[in-house]
């Protein structure tokens, strides 16, 4: 059967053209988490415990709160390329437990698998049953199909050629998360090696930032396969960059940390975030990147926050 060209989702114009991080057009809204030296999340900070800077200039916070119940939008991106073949069943089981534990009323999630191309296995839903069905569709994808088993097309720029990791992050951020509001996260399970994307990692990161999405990178490798095919090449560097630039973290599945253990940490972090907002300085909305830094007054604390935002044009 000839492959049918996929039609991209039509974004909502008024949302798609809005600021990357937003509450309204004049307020920059930021989500972040804070840990101590032992890695424990701190639940009781106030705005007096830290300072926020944009492009090196201190900003006055208009609001500050701890966000434990604000709705979450979660995209799960699962690598099902040849190198992940032996790991798919564990990914399926652990991911269902994660959704069962983390999703609450008003939360939404979707699932995309990727290998030679991307497949939307489950669109936005809060239903554990539908998410389980979507996870049940995870399967090896070492060829080109271009169409999900559910019949939902997911376009990848230029078509798939290998493990389209960066294409899929770009796609999920732009087509699925850009028009959403509130807290947004992408959980990416992969060995981190991209061998087929047409989108560069810089563009994937930029799209995640424009969509206000935090990326959690979960490195899950089959050592035998990875060392044989990639000559020992590691995807940790690119995945760490993607996570840190968007305010997320990178994790590695190993003997001490199972995929379920890592999911538990991500769940805890998602429920331990703070939110703050400020009115940006009078710079023109020229589409340029504005760098953000949050400095805790206690130097022993570590703040996890995105590197900045794009001052989208009016």
Buried (B, 14 or more C-beta within 10 A) or exposed (E): EEEEEBEEBEEEEEEBEBBBBBBEEEBBBBBBBBBEEEEEBBEEBEBEBBBBEBBEEEBEBBEBEBBEEBBBBBBBBBBBBBBBBEBBEBBBEBBBBBBEEBBEEEBBBBBBBBBBBBBBBBBEBBBEEBBBBBBEBBBBBBEBBBBBBBEBBBBBBEBBBBBBBBBBBBBBBBBBBBBBBBBBBBBBBBBBBBBBBBBEBEBBBBBBBBBBBBBBBBBBBBEEBBEEBBEEBBBBEBBBBBBBBBBBBBBBBEEEBEBBEBBBBBBEBBBBBBBBBBEBEEEEEEEEBBEBBBEBEEEEBEBBBBBBBBBBEE
